[in-house]
Amino acid sequence: MAGSRRLELSEALALGPGWRHACHAMLYAPDPGKLFGRIPLRYAVLMQMRFDGRLGFPGGFVDSQDGCLEDGLNRELREELGEAASAFRVERADYRSSHAAAGQRVVAHFYAKRLELEQLVAVEAGAPQAKDHGLEVLGLVRVPLYTLRDGVGGLPAFLKNSFIGTAREQLQEALQDLGLLESGSGRKTSAHRPQ
């Protein structure tokens, strides 16, 4: 969010009733696969193409009937990702950060949930049948966590896309803090796309 400031969760929850709360989650899983048989994927990290053409994380606004932030987030995940999102629950322990946009009176809460690869693949497979697919969500994408030898392909090119609010910064911070990037990330892998 342009002009947003980072808040502690307790500070964000203490804001008055005129503030709306939105929750989003980065879903990720260890992935032993290799691109072209050579480039380790290490982790599968999901983002989505939104209705406005920007990349973001699944989630949305918490409603007054939701018991807590996490209840609202899990409801939104089921709406946007389908029934496979019922196989896990994002909890307070998965919380990462909050950002407030004063002009909009919106607080965006960010979570990161580690799944098993089978759970993540089930989410990808079921997402086209989700209630919001084709409406709020145009599709899921995996974040490439490698940099190709040209120094451009992979994560550097992905980060040049248009992201909603603070999603790019949330992604980069989570990848770094959770150790999902290779040590010395930015290191180029010696691979070319097969002809």
Salt bridges, closest charged atoms under 4 A:
GLU11 OE2 - ARG5 NH1 3.47
ASP31 OD2 - ARG142 NH1 3.14
ASP52 OD2 - ARG50 NH2 2.70
ASP52 OD2 - ARG54 NH2 2.95
ASP63 OD2 - ARG75 NH2 3.20
ASP66 OD2 - ARG75 NH2 2.87
GLU70 OE2 - ARG92 NE 2.54
ASP71 OD1 - ARG89 NH2 2.59
GLU76 OE2 - ARG75 NH1 3.22
GLU79 OE2 - ARG75 NH1 3.24
GLU91 OE2 - ARG89 NE 3.18
ASP94 OD2 - LYS113 NZ 3.61
GLU124 OE2 - ARG142 NE 2.73
GLU173 OE1 - ARG6 NH1 2.99
ASP177 OD2 - ARG96 NH2 2.99
GLU182 OE2 - ARG187 NH2 3.20
